[in-house]
Amino acid sequence: MRTISLTILLSIFTLSGILVSVTPVWSQTTYLSWENPDAPAAQNNSATQGDNESDERLRALIDELKKIIAQAEKDRAADPQFLKDLRALAKSFDLPTLQVVLFDDFSDGDFNQNPVWRVAEGRYWIEKDWGLRNALDKTEKKTTTSSSKDAAAKLFGQILTKALGGTTTSSGTNTSTPAIQPTAIFHDIAISNAFAIELAFSSWVAEGNFILGPYQGSKRNTGYRLAYNVGGALELIAKSGSGARTIAKNRGPFKLEDQNLHTINWTRDSDGLMVITLDDKAVFELSDNSFRDPFVGFGMATAGGDFIVKKVTVQAIP
């Protein structure tokens, strides 16, 4: 695998016209003799040594590639998109090692241990062979809204604020609407500023909102929120103690109410670059540095809707 990686990067060096006059760093470095890791055992007496040498050469190659890209960008020596692609390729070979800090597939039938989830609002239970399910409770009561459309937007904003930390406010004219019982559940765990989240879930009714994300602070009122509005948009939100700010919105529409599993993958690197996919299709790719400190936990919440979370995995830099 390392040999293939080196071959790919060397091919790029050869094909890109920006590299002709550059003296590579590794030519100035003295290495031990390289041994083919794919050679038969009789010809390779030190596989570990060969692996280490290959790793070192790959790191040097990546470092040199980064320098060349930076110089080419400064000199405007190549197409910007080509340089962007090269930078992304270099970064893909230079990702930090991530460690699983949270994993739960709820197969043990208990969300109160290993790991311990804490319910902040509403009711949850384990649906056998399916996963963690939230209660969809409704009661009829007076709410303060000006129209049915405004009511939905206001309710979502209040749930977003309340479910994973914070306080709520409301104003307007009284009308009679179904009050949705929010649900929220969270797990306190140290998560570095760079992370990878994978979550598989199913949606069972054509209403509601599903919210997830890492949080900061003992009141969980700071952090990123990814919100799925059933039958509609996906929103990426930065939530602070002073309010919520929409970073990006993809209107879709996303219609996932087929009772099948759907998977969200969400990565963030140390530079703030975030990539979010839904069922392996890109939803967001952007940079944001609203939060530079580590996170202290991961939470999920609903505003109506019937959702079952099959599996959650959170990885972070150890």
N, C-alpha and C positions, 0 to 999 in steps of 0.2 A: 504493500500500500504506500509506504514511504517512497519507494522507487518510482511508482506511478506519479505521485504528487510532484516529485522533483522533475520528472520528464515533462509534465504539463506546464509547470512554471518556466522551465528552460525553453520550451517551445514558444511560449508567449514572448520571452525575451528576444528570441530570434525573429519572430514575426513582426514585432512592433518596431517601427523605424526610429523610435525615440531612444533606442538603447545602444546605438552603434558605437558612440564615442566614449562610453562609460567604462571605467575600470572597476570591475566588481570587487567588493570588499573581501570575498572569500579567496580571491587570488593572492591576497596579502596574508592569509592566515595559514598556519602550518597545522595539518591534521595527520593523524595516524593513518596508515595505509587502510584503504577501504576494502572490505570483504563483502562479497555478494551474499545477502541474507537468503537468497533463493537457491544458493548452491548446495550440493549434497553435503551431508554432515562431514564427510572425510575431507572436503575442501574448505570447510568453514569451521575453524576450531574455536571461534569466539563470537557466537551470534549476538550476545549482549553488547559486546564492544562494537560490532557492526551497526546495531540498532542505534546506539548512542551517537556514533559518528554521523549516521544518516539524519538523526534528529537535529544535530548541531548544524549540519549543512543546510537542512531545510529552514531552520530558524534564520541562519545567515542570509539565505536566499530571499526570504520574506522581508527581512530588514532592508536589504538592498533594493528590493522591488518598491518598498514604501518610499525610500529616498528618491528613487528615479521618478516615481509618480509625482511626488511633491515638486521636484525640479521641473518636470514636464508641464505641470499645471502652472507654475510660476512663469515659465517661458512660453506658454501657450503652444507647445510643440506637438500637440496631438488633439484629436477630437475629444471634447469634454466628456461625452457619453462613454467613449472608449476608456478614458482614464477612470471614470466612475466605476465601470465594470471591473477594471483591473484592481482598483482599491477594494471593491467588494470581494473579489477572488482572494486577494492577499489576506483580507480579514477572515475569510472562511477557513483559512489554514492556521489562523493565529488566535482562535477562540480560547478563552480560559477554560480550565477544567471546572465543570459544574458538579455540585453534589446535591443529591436528593435530600431536601430538608422536610418535605411533607409528601406523604403518599397515603392515599386511602381509596380502596375500591369497595368499601362497605360490605365486603363479603362475610365479615364476622358477625354481621347483624346488630352491631352496637356502635353508635357514634360517640358514646361517652367514654371510650377508652381506646388507646392504641390506634390512632391518636385521639386526644380528647377535644371534641368540638363543644363549644358553649353556645347555647341558644340565647340570643339577645331579644328576640321578638317572635311571637307566633308559635307554631308547633311543627315539629319534624318527626319523622319515623323512618325506619328502614323497610322498604318494599322488597320482599324476598325476591332474589334473583334479578332485581332491577337497580337498587341503589337508594340513595338518600332522597326522600320525598318531602316536599313542603305541603302544609295544609292550605287549602283554598277556602278561606272562610269569608262570608259576607254578612253584613248586618245592615238593616235599613236605618239611616239616621240623617240628621241635618248636617250639611257641609257648607262651607262658605265659598261659593263659586259664582261666576258670572255667565257661563255658558257651558254646554257639555264638552266642547272642545277644550276650553280653558280649564275645565274641571280635571280632565285627564292629564293635561300638562302640569297643572298645579299639584295634583296628587302624586304624580311621578317625582316631581321635584321634592316634595315633602318626604316621600318614602326614601328617596336617594339620600337625603340629609339625615333622616332619623335612623334608618335601618343599620347603617354602619358607623354611626356616631354623629352627634350634633343635635341641634334643636330645630324646631319647625315653627313657622309663622303662617298666618293666613289672613285674607281680607276679601271682601266682595259682598255679593248679595246672596241671601239664603235661598237654596233650592234643595229639593229632596232627591238624593242620589244614593246608590248603593255604596256603602263604606267598605273598602277593601282592607282586610286585616293583613298588614305586612308581616313578612317573616325575615329573620336574619340569623345567621349562624357564623361563627368565626373560630379560628384556631390561632393562638399566640405562638409564633415561631420566628426566630431571627432569619430575615431574608435580606441578602445583600442588595445594593442598589441596581446591580445587574442580575437578571433572573430569567428563568424560562418556566412558563406555566402551560400545562396541558390539562384540559377539562373536557370530559365527555358527558353529554346530557341529552335528555329527550324532553320534548314539550308536548303536552296532552290536550290543551284547550286553546282556542283562538282568542286569547286575551292575556293581558298582564305584561310584566317586565321582569327580566332576570338580570341581576347585577352581581359583578364579581370583581375582586381586585386586592392588591396588597395595601396595607394601611400602616400609618405611623401614629404614635401617641396612645396613651392609655385609654382615651375615649374613642379611638378608632375614627376620628373625624378628619384625618388627613391621609391622602394617598390617591392612587389611581383607581378609577372605576371604569369597567367596561360594561355597558348596558345594552341588552337586547330588548327592543320593543317589539312584542309579538306581531308578526305580520308586517313589520316595517323596518326601521333603521337600526343600525348598530352605532353607538356613540362611545367615544373615548373621552373621559372626563377627568380633570384634575380637581380633587376635592381638598379644600383647606378649611381652617377654622372660620374663615370669613365668607365662605361660599363655594359654589361649584362653577367651574369654567369648562366649557366644551372645547376640547383640543381639536377633535375631528369628528365628522359625522358621515357615515355611508348610508344613504337612504335605501339601498337595496332595490326593491323590498326583499327581505329575507322571510321566507315562509317555511318554518321548521316544524309545524304542528302535524307531523306525520307519525308520531310515536316511535320514530327511529332514532338511533344514536347520532348525534352530531358532535364534532370535535373542534374545540377552540385551541389554537396554539398561539402563545403570546410570549415574545422574547424582548428583552431590553438589554443592551450592552452598556459598558461603562461610559460610553460617550453620549448616552441618551437615545440612541437609535432604537426604535421600537418597530417590530414587525408582528402583525396579527393576521392570522388566517382562520377561516372557517371552512372545515372540511377540505383542507389543503388549497383553498382558493384565497388569494390575497384580499384583505379588507383594508388594512392600514399599513403604510410604511412611512414613518416620519421620525423626526428627532424632537425630543422635548426634555428639558432639564428643570422641570418644576420642582423635582425632588432630587436632592443630591445625597441625602443621608440614607442609611439602611432602613428597611421596613421591619416592623415588629410582628406582623401576622398577616393572615389571609382570610378574607371573609366573602360570604355570598348572601344575597338578599333577594326577595321578590316583592313586587307590588302587584298582587293578584297573580293569576296564572297557576298552572299545575305543572311543575317541573320535577324531574328525577335526575339527580346527578349520579352517574355511574362510576366515575373515577376522577380523582384530582391528583396531579403531580406538580410539585413546585421544586425547582432546582435553583441553586444559588452558588456564588463563588464561596468556597469554604474559608 
